[in-house]
Each structure stands twice: as structure tokens, then as C-alpha cells.
Amino acid sequence: MSNVTPAVYAITIELDGQQYHFQCRDNQTVLSAAEAAGVPVPSSCCAGVCTTCAARIQEGEVHQPDAMGVKEDLRQEGFALLCVSFPRSDLAATAGQEDALYEAQFGQYQS
Ligand code: FES
């Protein structure tokens, strides 16, 4: 009998000046692990569209194939939507980055 055990990663989220530590499986979104751990990460659509759950990854890697709300070049800069982000390593990230993401995506179009 062999079960494939999902990898479990250590997540550190900074939100409003506080640090939260919790664990997240590789088949679980960072947002659902945060909610299970009682971390008040803002979220709304939970489908990678609205960007309420935007975060900036400081360390580590996420897999976010459904993050429609973030352009590829901004993903390269570390922006991630936690509701559709699966960890691929231990992570350190800052949550509550909706405004920063909006500015990065659309700021150049405003005069
Ligand atoms: S909650 Fe809407 S993009 Fe994550």
C-alpha cells in the first residue's frame, strides 16, 4: 500500500505589520491554509480574478496557473494571488498588496 504524501511547506505571511506562520500542503492554496490557520488574509472571489488576495512573494516559489488577475511580468516580480497559489517551496510573502498590484498593473495608464 503506498500513498503519495503531499509535501508540506512552511509559510510566513506578513500582514498589517504582523507575521503569521502556518503550514500549507503542495495541493492546497496558500489562502485556504491561511484561513484554516485563522490568518485574516483578505479575499473575495477565490478564483484568481478580483486581486483582493494579492501578495508579494519575498522568498520561495508558488504555482498559480489560474491567476488571471496578474500579468506574467508582474508574476515574475513576485506578485501572486493567494487564492490560486500552490506553494512549491517554503514561502515568505507580504499579503494585502491589492493596491500595490493595481498600481503596478495600471498605474502607468493614469496621468
Ligand atoms: S480572492 Fe479574488 S483573486 Fe484571490
Residues whose N, C-alpha, C, O or C-beta is under 5 A from the ligand:
A	BS01	FES	S43 S44 C45 C46 A47 G48 V49 C50 T51 T52 C53 L81 C83
